[in-house]
Amino acid sequence: MPDARPRLEVVEGGAGAAGAAPPGAAQQASGGNRSRAVVVAWALAGLLALAVLGFAQQGRRAERLTARVGVLEAELAASEAALEAHRRHLDDVRGAVSELQELVGRDPAPRRTPPSPGLR
């Protein structure tokens, strides 16, 4: 007949150990771990939602900035065209001033002699 005595093993933190957990504590710890996991899951879900909202907001902001860049590029093109027209006008004015300076620097035309009184 096999040995009918119960088999004894050393269990650390057993019922006789100092600070041993009361009966059912393992089940409570297991439930606490589950509730902690639920809280962590909800926190991660909240962070994910915030990240998605932030991404959407950045997308809208990027669209607004892209539109603003288009407006500014159009204004820049108009300003460059106006500046080029102004430069052409200044070149025309400089040419006219140069012609005037040339006329001022010339020798005066010789005086005309009045026609003789007998030719009239």
DSSP file (Angstrom, degrees, kcal/mol; ACC not computed):
  #  RESIDUE AA STRUCTURE BP1 BP2  ACC     N-H-->O    O-->H-N    N-H-->O    O-->H-N    TCO  KAPPA ALPHA  PHI   PSI    X-CA   Y-CA   Z-CA
    1    1 A M              0   0    0      0, 0.0     3,-0.1     0, 0.0     0, 0.0   0.000 360.0 360.0 360.0 136.2    0.0    0.0    0.0
    2    2 A P        -     0   0    0      0, 0.0     2,-0.4     0, 0.0     0, 0.0  -0.202 360.0 -80.3 -67.7 163.7    1.3    3.4   -0.9
    3    3 A D        -     0   0    0      1,-0.2     0, 0.0     2,-0.0     0, 0.0  -0.504  39.9-163.5 -66.9 121.1    2.3    5.8    1.8
    4    4 A A        +     0   0    0     -2,-0.4    -1,-0.2    -3,-0.1     3,-0.1   0.423  52.0 112.4 -89.5  -1.5   -0.9    7.5    3.0
    5    5 A R  S    S-     0   0    0      1,-0.1     2,-0.1     3,-0.0    -2,-0.0  -0.453  75.9-106.3 -73.2 147.0    0.7   10.3    4.7
    6    6 A P        -     0   0    0      0, 0.0     2,-0.5     0, 0.0    -1,-0.1  -0.407  33.4-114.8 -70.2 149.4    0.2   13.8    3.2
    7    7 A R        -     0   0    0     -2,-0.1     2,-0.4    -3,-0.1    -3,-0.0  -0.729  29.7-151.1 -86.8 128.2    3.1   15.2    1.4
    8    8 A L        +     0   0    0     -2,-0.5     2,-0.3    -3,-0.0    -3,-0.0  -0.840  15.8 179.7-106.0 136.5    4.5   18.3    3.1
    9    9 A E        -     0   0    0     -2,-0.4     2,-0.5     2,-0.0    -2,-0.0  -0.936  32.5-110.0-131.1 155.4    6.2   21.1    1.2
   10   10 A V        -     0   0    0     -2,-0.3     2,-0.5     4,-0.0    -2,-0.0  -0.754  33.8-172.7 -86.6 125.3    7.8   24.4    2.3
   11   11 A V    >   -     0   0    0     -2,-0.5     3,-1.1     0, 0.0     2,-0.2  -0.976  19.6-133.1-120.5 120.5    5.7   27.4    1.1
   12   12 A E  T 3  S+     0   0    0     -2,-0.5    -2,-0.0     1,-0.3     5,-0.0  -0.488  90.0  14.6 -72.5 141.1    7.2   30.8    1.7
   13   13 A G  T 3  S+     0   0    0     -2,-0.2     8,-0.4     1,-0.1    -1,-0.3   0.815  92.3 161.4  67.6  30.4    4.7   33.3    3.1
   14   14 A G    X   -     0   0    0     -3,-1.1     3,-1.2     6,-0.1     6,-0.1   0.078  59.5 -76.4 -70.7-170.5    2.3   30.6    4.1
   15   15 A A  T 3  S+     0   0    0      1,-0.3     5,-0.2     5,-0.1    -1,-0.1   0.789 132.2  48.4 -63.0 -29.3   -0.4   30.9    6.7
   16   16 A G  T 3  S+     0   0    0      2,-0.1    -1,-0.3     3,-0.1     2,-0.1   0.557  90.3 103.8 -89.0  -7.5    2.0   30.7    9.6
   17   17 A A  S X  S-     0   0    0     -3,-1.2     3,-1.4     1,-0.1     2,-0.2  -0.398  83.3 -99.9 -77.1 151.5    4.4   33.3    8.2
   18   18 A A  T 3  S+     0   0    0      1,-0.3    -1,-0.1    -2,-0.1    -2,-0.1  -0.500 108.3  14.1 -68.4 136.0    4.6   36.8    9.6
   19   19 A G  T 3  S+     0   0    0      1,-0.2    -1,-0.3    -2,-0.2    -3,-0.1   0.700  88.7 166.4  72.9  20.9    2.7   39.2    7.3
   20   20 A A    <   -     0   0    0     -3,-1.4    -1,-0.2    -5,-0.2    -6,-0.1  -0.378  41.0-106.9 -69.5 147.5    1.0   36.4    5.5
   21   21 A A        -     0   0    0     -8,-0.4    -1,-0.1     1,-0.1     3,-0.1  -0.473  35.9-110.9 -73.6 143.6   -1.9   37.4    3.3
   22   22 A P    >   -     0   0    0      0, 0.0     3,-1.9     0, 0.0     4,-0.3  -0.255  48.9 -76.3 -67.7 162.4   -5.4   36.5    4.6
   23   23 A P  T 3  S+     0   0    0      0, 0.0     0, 0.0     0, 0.0     0, 0.0  -0.352 121.8  26.8 -60.1 139.5   -7.3   33.8    2.7
   24   24 A G  T 3> S+     0   0    0     -3,-0.1     4,-1.9     3,-0.0     5,-0.1   0.360  85.2 115.6  89.3  -4.4   -8.8   35.2   -0.5
   25   25 A A  H <> S+     0   0    0     -3,-1.9     4,-2.8     1,-0.2     5,-0.2   0.850  70.9  57.9 -67.2 -32.6   -6.1   37.8   -0.9
   26   26 A A  H  > S+     0   0    0     -4,-0.3     4,-2.2     1,-0.2    -1,-0.2   0.905 106.8  47.9 -63.1 -40.6   -4.9   36.1   -4.1
   27   27 A Q  H  > S+     0   0    0      2,-0.2     4,-2.2     1,-0.2    -1,-0.2   0.896 112.4  49.2 -66.8 -39.1   -8.3   36.6   -5.6
   28   28 A Q  H  X S+     0   0    0     -4,-1.9     4,-2.6     2,-0.2    -2,-0.2   0.906 110.9  49.8 -66.6 -40.7   -8.4   40.2   -4.5
   29   29 A A  H  X S+     0   0    0     -4,-2.8     4,-2.3     2,-0.2    -1,-0.2   0.899 110.0  51.4 -63.6 -39.5   -4.9   40.8   -5.9
   30   30 A S  H  X S+     0   0    0     -4,-2.2     4,-1.8     1,-0.2    -2,-0.2   0.907 111.6  46.7 -63.7 -41.6   -6.0   39.3   -9.2
   31   31 A G  H  X S+     0   0    0     -4,-2.2     4,-2.5     2,-0.2    -2,-0.2   0.865 110.7  53.1 -67.8 -36.3   -9.1   41.5   -9.3
   32   32 A G  H  X S+     0   0    0     -4,-2.6     4,-2.3     2,-0.2    -2,-0.2   0.880 107.4  51.3 -65.4 -38.0   -6.9   44.5   -8.5
   33   33 A N  H  X S+     0   0    0     -4,-2.3     4,-2.3     2,-0.2    -1,-0.2   0.891 110.1  49.8 -65.2 -38.7   -4.6   43.7  -11.3
   34   34 A R  H  X S+     0   0    0     -4,-1.8     4,-2.2     2,-0.2    -2,-0.2   0.929 111.3  47.4 -64.8 -44.9   -7.6   43.5  -13.6
   35   35 A S  H  X S+     0   0    0     -4,-2.5     4,-2.2     1,-0.2    -2,-0.2   0.880 112.0  51.0 -66.4 -35.2   -8.9   46.9  -12.5
   36   36 A R  H  X S+     0   0    0     -4,-2.3     4,-2.5     2,-0.2    -1,-0.2   0.906 109.4  50.9 -65.6 -40.2   -5.5   48.4  -12.9
   37   37 A A  H  X S+     0   0    0     -4,-2.3     4,-2.4     1,-0.2    -2,-0.2   0.879 109.2  51.0 -63.8 -37.5   -5.3   46.9  -16.4
   38   38 A V  H  X S+     0   0    0     -4,-2.2     4,-2.6     2,-0.2    -1,-0.2   0.917 110.5  48.8 -65.7 -42.9   -8.7   48.5  -17.2
   39   39 A V  H  X S+     0   0    0     -4,-2.2     4,-2.5     1,-0.2    -2,-0.2   0.919 112.4  48.1 -63.0 -43.2   -7.5   51.9  -16.0
   40   40 A V  H  X S+     0   0    0     -4,-2.5     4,-2.6     2,-0.2    -1,-0.2   0.910 110.8  51.4 -63.6 -41.6   -4.3   51.6  -18.0
   41   41 A A  H  X S+     0   0    0     -4,-2.4     4,-2.4     1,-0.2    -2,-0.2   0.919 111.6  46.8 -62.2 -43.7   -6.3   50.6  -21.1
   42   42 A W  H  X S+     0   0    0     -4,-2.6     4,-2.6     2,-0.2    -1,-0.2   0.891 111.4  51.8 -65.8 -38.6   -8.7   53.6  -20.7
   43   43 A A  H  X S+     0   0    0     -4,-2.5     4,-2.4     2,-0.2    -2,-0.2   0.918 111.2  47.2 -63.6 -42.5   -5.7   55.9  -20.1
   44   44 A L  H  X S+     0   0    0     -4,-2.6     4,-2.5     2,-0.2    -2,-0.2   0.896 111.2  51.3 -65.5 -39.3   -4.1   54.7  -23.3
   45   45 A A  H  X S+     0   0    0     -4,-2.4     4,-2.4     2,-0.2    -2,-0.2   0.907 110.4  49.5 -63.5 -40.6   -7.4   55.0  -25.2
   46   46 A G  H  X S+     0   0    0     -4,-2.6     4,-2.4     2,-0.2    -2,-0.2   0.911 111.1  48.9 -63.9 -42.5   -7.7   58.6  -23.9
   47   47 A L  H  X S+     0   0    0     -4,-2.4     4,-2.3     2,-0.2    -2,-0.2   0.891 110.7  50.9 -63.9 -38.8   -4.1   59.4  -25.0
   48   48 A L  H  X S+     0   0    0     -4,-2.5     4,-2.4     2,-0.2    -2,-0.2   0.917 109.7  50.2 -64.0 -42.6   -4.8   57.9  -28.4
   49   49 A A  H  X S+     0   0    0     -4,-2.4     4,-2.4     1,-0.2    -2,-0.2   0.914 111.2  49.0 -61.9 -42.4   -7.9   60.0  -28.8
   50   50 A L  H  X S+     0   0    0     -4,-2.4     4,-2.6     1,-0.2    -1,-0.2   0.893 110.4  51.1 -63.4 -39.4   -6.0   63.1  -27.8
   51   51 A A  H  X S+     0   0    0     -4,-2.3     4,-2.4     2,-0.2    -2,-0.2   0.909 110.3  48.8 -64.7 -41.5   -3.3   62.2  -30.4
   52   52 A V  H  X S+     0   0    0     -4,-2.4     4,-2.4     2,-0.2    -2,-0.2   0.919 112.4  48.4 -64.8 -43.1   -5.9   61.8  -33.1
   53   53 A L  H  X S+     0   0    0     -4,-2.4     4,-2.5     2,-0.2    -2,-0.2   0.915 112.1  49.3 -63.2 -42.5   -7.5   65.1  -32.3
   54   54 A G  H  X S+     0   0    0     -4,-2.6     4,-2.4     2,-0.2    -2,-0.2   0.900 110.5  50.5 -62.7 -40.6   -4.1   66.8  -32.3
   55   55 A F  H  X S+     0   0    0     -4,-2.4     4,-2.0     2,-0.2    -2,-0.2   0.912 110.8  49.0 -63.6 -42.5   -3.2   65.3  -35.6
   56   56 A A  H  X S+     0   0    0     -4,-2.4     4,-2.2     2,-0.2    -2,-0.2   0.914 111.1  49.9 -63.6 -42.7   -6.5   66.5  -37.1
   57   57 A Q  H  X S+     0   0    0     -4,-2.5     4,-2.5     1,-0.2    -2,-0.2   0.910 109.8  50.5 -63.3 -41.8   -6.0   70.0  -35.7
   58   58 A Q  H  X S+     0   0    0     -4,-2.4     4,-2.4     1,-0.2    -1,-0.2   0.867 108.4  53.7 -64.3 -35.1   -2.5   70.1  -37.2
   59   59 A G  H  X S+     0   0    0     -4,-2.0     4,-2.0     2,-0.2    -2,-0.2   0.923 109.9  46.4 -64.1 -44.0   -3.9   68.9  -40.5
   60   60 A R  H  X S+     0   0    0     -4,-2.2     4,-2.3     2,-0.2    -2,-0.2   0.906 112.7  50.5 -64.0 -40.9   -6.4   71.8  -40.5
   61   61 A R  H  X S+     0   0    0     -4,-2.5     4,-2.6     1,-0.2    -2,-0.2   0.905 108.6  52.0 -64.2 -41.0   -3.7   74.2  -39.6
   62   62 A A  H  X S+     0   0    0     -4,-2.4     4,-2.3     1,-0.2    -1,-0.2   0.891 108.6  51.3 -62.6 -39.5   -1.5   73.0  -42.4
   63   63 A E  H  X S+     0   0    0     -4,-2.0     4,-2.3     2,-0.2    -2,-0.2   0.922 110.7  48.2 -63.4 -43.8   -4.3   73.5  -44.9
   64   64 A R  H  X S+     0   0    0     -4,-2.3     4,-2.3     1,-0.2    -2,-0.2   0.911 112.6  48.6 -63.1 -41.7   -4.8   77.1  -43.6
   65   65 A L  H  X S+     0   0    0     -4,-2.6     4,-2.3     2,-0.2    -1,-0.2   0.873 109.2  52.9 -67.6 -35.6   -1.1   77.8  -43.9
   66   66 A T  H  X S+     0   0    0     -4,-2.3     4,-1.9     2,-0.2    -1,-0.2   0.915 110.3  47.8 -63.9 -42.5   -0.9   76.3  -47.4
   67   67 A A  H  X S+     0   0    0     -4,-2.3     4,-2.0     1,-0.2    -2,-0.2   0.907 111.1  51.1 -63.9 -40.8   -3.8   78.6  -48.4
   68   68 A R  H  X S+     0   0    0     -4,-2.3     4,-2.6     1,-0.2    -2,-0.2   0.886 107.2  53.4 -64.0 -38.6   -2.0   81.6  -46.8
   69   69 A V  H  X S+     0   0    0     -4,-2.3     4,-2.5     1,-0.2    -1,-0.2   0.900 107.2  52.3 -62.9 -40.1    1.2   80.7  -48.7
   70   70 A G  H  X S+     0   0    0     -4,-1.9     4,-2.0     2,-0.2    -2,-0.2   0.917 110.6  47.2 -61.0 -43.6   -0.8   80.7  -52.0
   71   71 A V  H  X S+     0   0    0     -4,-2.0     4,-2.4     1,-0.2    -2,-0.2   0.928 113.0  48.7 -63.6 -44.9   -2.1   84.2  -51.2
   72   72 A L  H  X S+     0   0    0     -4,-2.6     4,-2.5     1,-0.2    -2,-0.2   0.873 109.1  52.8 -65.1 -36.9    1.3   85.5  -50.3
   73   73 A E  H  X S+     0   0    0     -4,-2.5     4,-2.3     2,-0.2    -1,-0.2   0.899 109.5  49.2 -64.8 -39.2    2.8   84.1  -53.4
   74   74 A A  H  X S+     0   0    0     -4,-2.0     4,-2.2     2,-0.2    -2,-0.2   0.915 112.1  48.3 -65.1 -42.2    0.2   85.8  -55.5
   75   75 A E  H  X S+     0   0    0     -4,-2.4     4,-2.5     1,-0.2    -2,-0.2   0.897 111.0  51.3 -63.6 -39.6    0.9   89.1  -53.7
   76   76 A L  H  X S+     0   0    0     -4,-2.5     4,-2.7     2,-0.2    -2,-0.2   0.915 109.0  50.0 -63.7 -43.3    4.6   88.6  -54.2
   77   77 A A  H  X S+     0   0    0     -4,-2.3     4,-2.1     2,-0.2    -1,-0.2   0.911 112.0  48.2 -62.6 -41.8    4.2   88.1  -57.9
   78   78 A A  H  X S+     0   0    0     -4,-2.2     4,-2.4     2,-0.2    -2,-0.2   0.908 112.4  48.9 -64.7 -41.4    2.0   91.2  -58.2
   79   79 A S  H  X S+     0   0    0     -4,-2.5     4,-2.5     2,-0.2    -2,-0.2   0.898 110.3  50.7 -65.7 -40.1    4.6   93.2  -56.2
   80   80 A E  H  X S+     0   0    0     -4,-2.7     4,-2.4     2,-0.2    -1,-0.2   0.897 110.5  49.5 -64.4 -39.4    7.5   91.9  -58.4
   81   81 A A  H  X S+     0   0    0     -4,-2.1     4,-2.3     2,-0.2    -2,-0.2   0.919 112.3  47.6 -64.6 -43.2    5.5   92.9  -61.5
   82   82 A A  H  X S+     0   0    0     -4,-2.4     4,-2.3     2,-0.2    -2,-0.2   0.897 111.8  50.9 -64.3 -39.5    4.9   96.4  -60.1
   83   83 A L  H  X S+     0   0    0     -4,-2.5     4,-2.4     2,-0.2    -2,-0.2   0.904 109.5  49.9 -64.4 -41.9    8.6   96.7  -59.2
   84   84 A E  H  X S+     0   0    0     -4,-2.4     4,-2.3     2,-0.2    -2,-0.2   0.911 110.5  50.1 -64.1 -41.7    9.7   95.7  -62.7
   85   85 A A  H  X S+     0   0    0     -4,-2.3     4,-2.2     1,-0.2    -2,-0.2   0.904 110.8  50.3 -62.2 -40.3    7.3   98.3  -64.2
   86   86 A H  H  X S+     0   0    0     -4,-2.3     4,-2.5     2,-0.2    -2,-0.2   0.892 108.9  51.5 -65.0 -39.8    8.7  100.9  -61.8
   87   87 A R  H  X S+     0   0    0     -4,-2.4     4,-2.2     2,-0.2    -2,-0.2   0.903 109.2  50.1 -64.4 -40.6   12.3  100.0  -62.8
   88   88 A R  H  X S+     0   0    0     -4,-2.3     4,-2.1     2,-0.2    -2,-0.2   0.916 110.7  50.1 -62.8 -41.6   11.4  100.3  -66.5
   89   89 A H  H  X S+     0   0    0     -4,-2.2     4,-2.5     1,-0.2    -2,-0.2   0.918 109.6  50.6 -63.0 -43.3    9.9  103.7  -65.8
   90   90 A L  H  X S+     0   0    0     -4,-2.5     4,-2.8     1,-0.2    -1,-0.2   0.879 108.2  53.0 -62.3 -37.4   13.0  104.8  -63.9
   91   91 A D  H  X S+     0   0    0     -4,-2.2     4,-2.2     2,-0.2    -1,-0.2   0.910 109.3  49.2 -63.2 -40.8   15.1  103.6  -66.9
   92   92 A D  H  X S+     0   0    0     -4,-2.1     4,-2.3     2,-0.2    -2,-0.2   0.920 112.2  47.9 -62.4 -43.8   13.0  105.8  -69.2
   93   93 A V  H  X S+     0   0    0     -4,-2.5     4,-2.7     1,-0.2     5,-0.2   0.914 110.8  50.8 -64.9 -42.3   13.4  108.8  -66.8
   94   94 A R  H  X S+     0   0    0     -4,-2.8     4,-2.4     1,-0.2    -1,-0.2   0.896 110.0  50.8 -62.0 -39.3   17.1  108.2  -66.6
   95   95 A G  H  X S+     0   0    0     -4,-2.2     4,-2.2     2,-0.2    -2,-0.2   0.918 111.2  47.7 -62.7 -43.7   17.3  108.2  -70.4
   96   96 A A  H  X S+     0   0    0     -4,-2.3     4,-2.3     2,-0.2    -2,-0.2   0.910 112.0  49.4 -65.5 -41.4   15.3  111.4  -70.6
   97   97 A V  H  X S+     0   0    0     -4,-2.7     4,-2.6     1,-0.2    -1,-0.2   0.897 109.5  52.7 -63.6 -40.1   17.6  113.1  -68.0
   98   98 A S  H  X S+     0   0    0     -4,-2.4     4,-2.1     2,-0.2    -1,-0.2   0.914 109.0  49.2 -62.1 -43.1   20.6  111.9  -70.0
   99   99 A E  H  X S+     0   0    0     -4,-2.2     4,-2.3     2,-0.2    -2,-0.2   0.903 111.3  49.9 -62.5 -41.5   19.2  113.4  -73.2
  100  100 A L  H  X S+     0   0    0     -4,-2.3     4,-2.5     2,-0.2    -2,-0.2   0.901 109.5  50.9 -65.0 -40.2   18.6  116.7  -71.3
  101  101 A Q  H  X S+     0   0    0     -4,-2.6     4,-1.9     1,-0.2    -1,-0.2   0.885 109.6  51.2 -64.2 -36.8   22.1  116.7  -69.9
  102  102 A E  H  X S+     0   0    0     -4,-2.1     4,-0.9     2,-0.2    -2,-0.2   0.915 110.4  48.4 -64.9 -42.6   23.5  116.2  -73.4
  103  103 A L  H >< S+     0   0    0     -4,-2.3     3,-0.6     1,-0.2    -2,-0.2   0.898 111.6  49.7 -65.3 -39.4   21.4  119.1  -74.7
  104  104 A V  H 3< S+     0   0    0     -4,-2.5    -1,-0.2     1,-0.2    -2,-0.2   0.858 109.7  52.2 -67.5 -34.3   22.6  121.3  -71.8
  105  105 A G  H 3< S+     0   0    0     -4,-1.9    -1,-0.2    -5,-0.2    -2,-0.2   0.631  89.7 100.2 -79.2 -14.0   26.2  120.4  -72.5
  106  106 A R  S << S-     0   0    0     -4,-0.9     3,-0.1    -3,-0.6    -3,-0.0  -0.263  84.6 -98.7 -69.8 157.8   26.1  121.3  -76.2
  107  107 A D        -     0   0    0      1,-0.1    -1,-0.1     3,-0.0    -2,-0.1  -0.515  48.4-100.5 -70.6 144.4   27.5  124.5  -77.6
  108  108 A P        -     0   0    0      0, 0.0    -1,-0.1     0, 0.0     3,-0.1  -0.319  43.9 -96.9 -64.7 153.5   24.8  127.0  -78.2
  109  109 A A        -     0   0    0      1,-0.1     3,-0.1    -3,-0.1    -3,-0.0  -0.401  48.6 -95.6 -67.4 144.1   23.6  127.3  -81.8
  110  110 A P        -     0   0    0      0, 0.0    -1,-0.1     0, 0.0     2,-0.1  -0.287  46.8-100.2 -61.5 147.7   25.2  130.2  -83.6
  111  111 A R        -     0   0    0      1,-0.1     2,-0.4    -3,-0.1     0, 0.0  -0.395  33.4-124.7 -68.6 143.1   23.2  133.4  -83.7
  112  112 A R        -     0   0    0     -2,-0.1    -1,-0.1    -3,-0.1    -3,-0.0  -0.670  20.2-126.6 -85.3 141.3   21.3  134.0  -86.7
  113  113 A T        -     0   0    0     -2,-0.4     3,-0.1     1,-0.1    -1,-0.0  -0.721  30.3-109.4 -86.0 136.7   22.0  137.3  -88.4
  114  114 A P        -     0   0    0      0, 0.0    -1,-0.1     0, 0.0     0, 0.0  -0.359  41.3 -98.7 -65.9 146.2   18.9  139.3  -89.0
  115  115 A P        -     0   0    0      0, 0.0     5,-0.0     0, 0.0    -3,-0.0  -0.278  45.6 -97.4 -62.6 150.2   18.0  139.5  -92.6
  116  116 A S    >   -     0   0    0      1,-0.1     3,-1.6    -3,-0.1     4,-0.3  -0.387  29.6-119.4 -67.9 148.1   19.1  142.7  -94.3
  117  117 A P  G >  S+     0   0    0      0, 0.0     3,-0.8     0, 0.0    -1,-0.1   0.721 108.1  63.4 -64.3 -20.2   16.4  145.4  -94.6
  118  118 A G  G 3  S+     0   0    0      1,-0.2    -2,-0.0     2,-0.1     0, 0.0   0.661  89.3  67.1 -80.9 -12.0   16.5  145.4  -98.3
  119  119 A L  G <         0   0    0     -3,-1.6    -1,-0.2     1,-0.2    -3,-0.0   0.560 360.0 360.0 -84.7  -7.3   15.3  141.8  -98.7
  120  120 A R    <         0   0    0     -3,-0.8    -1,-0.2    -4,-0.3    -2,-0.1   0.505 360.0 360.0 -80.2 360.0   11.9  142.4  -97.4
